[in-house]
Amino acid sequence: MNAMDRVIARDEIQQLAFRYALATDARDIDGLVGLFVEDVRVGADGRGRDALRRSFEEQLRAVGVTILFVGNHLIDFEEDDLAQGHVYCRAEVQDGDRWVQQAILYRDRYRRCDGKWYFVRRLHKLWYGMEAPKNPLAQPLAHWPENHAGRGSLPEEWDSWRKFWGDGERG
C-alpha cells in the first residue's frame, strides 16, 4: 500500500471500532455481527456469524445499558489486507442495580475482504471494573432540554434496542 492507501485503510478500520461501540450500545446485533469476517472464530469451537450472533445475544442480554467510548486506536499493517490494532475503550455498564465503569483494551485483528475491512477477532482485556457509587439510571427523567440532570431518552429510543428486548424497556 502507498501512504494514501494506508491513511484510507486506517480510517476504515477505525470506523469498525466506532461502529462496534454504537451497535453494541444500540443492541443492533445485525450491525454488530456484520463487522466481522464471515468465518469468524467464536470461542474454542464455534465459527461463523451465526455462532457470533448467539454469543453476542447471550452476552448482551446479561447486562442492561452499555455506553462504550472509543479512545486511542493504534493500527499496524502486516500485509496490504491484514492488520492488527489496539483500541482503548472506556465503558459504563448497567449490571442489575449496579453501575460499573471499566477501562478496556481491545486487541484486534483486521482483514480486508472484497475491498472492505472487517474484524477477524477482538480480544477484550480489562484493566479494571469499578462500581460507581450511584446508578445514573436510577433518577427521574431529565425532560431535556428543560433539565440538564436526570435520565435521558437513550437507549430506549433506538428501534434496534426495542427490537432486541422485544419492545420491553430495559434499564
URBELVEN-V27424 format. One record per backbone hydrogen bond with DSSP energy under -1.0 kcal/mol. NH is the residue of the N-H (numbers start at 1). CO is the residue of the C=O. E is the energy in kcal/mol with one decimal. If there is no record, write none. Layout:
NH,CO,E
NH,CO,E
//
This chain:
6,2,-2.0
7,3,-2.0
8,4,-2.3
9,5,-2.5
10,6,-2.7
11,7,-2.1
12,8,-2.4
13,9,-2.6
14,10,-2.7
15,11,-1.9
17,13,-1.2
18,14,-2.0
19,15,-3.0
20,16,-2.5
21,17,-1.9
22,18,-2.2
23,19,-3.0
24,20,-2.4
25,21,-2.5
26,22,-2.4
28,23,-2.5
29,27,-1.5
32,28,-2.5
33,29,-2.9
34,30,-2.0
35,32,-1.4
36,33,-1.7
37,119,-2.6
40,37,-1.5
42,46,-2.5
46,42,-1.8
48,40,-3.3
52,48,-1.9
53,49,-2.7
54,50,-2.1
55,51,-2.1
56,52,-2.9
57,53,-2.7
58,54,-2.1
59,55,-2.6
60,56,-3.0
61,57,-1.6
64,94,-2.7
67,92,-2.3
69,90,-2.8
71,88,-2.9
74,86,-2.4
76,84,-2.9
78,82,-2.5
79,82,-2.1
82,79,-1.0
83,110,-2.2
84,76,-2.7
85,108,-2.1
86,74,-2.1
87,106,-2.4
88,72,-2.6
89,104,-2.4
90,69,-2.6
91,102,-2.3
92,67,-1.8
93,100,-3.0
94,65,-3.0
95,98,-2.4
98,95,-2.1
100,93,-3.1
101,130,-3.0
102,91,-2.9
103,128,-2.1
104,89,-3.0
105,125,-3.1
106,87,-3.1
107,123,-2.4
108,85,-2.7
109,121,-1.9
110,83,-3.1
111,118,-2.1
112,81,-2.2
113,116,-3.0
116,113,-1.8
118,111,-1.9
119,35,-3.0
120,109,-3.5
121,109,-1.3
123,107,-2.6
125,105,-2.5
127,103,-2.9
128,103,-1.1
130,101,-3.0
132,99,-3.6
138,135,-1.9
139,137,-1.1
142,151,-3.2
146,143,-1.9
151,140,-2.9
157,153,-1.2
158,155,-2.1
162,158,-2.0
163,159,-2.6
164,160,-2.4
165,161,-2.1
166,163,-1.1
167,162,-5.1
//
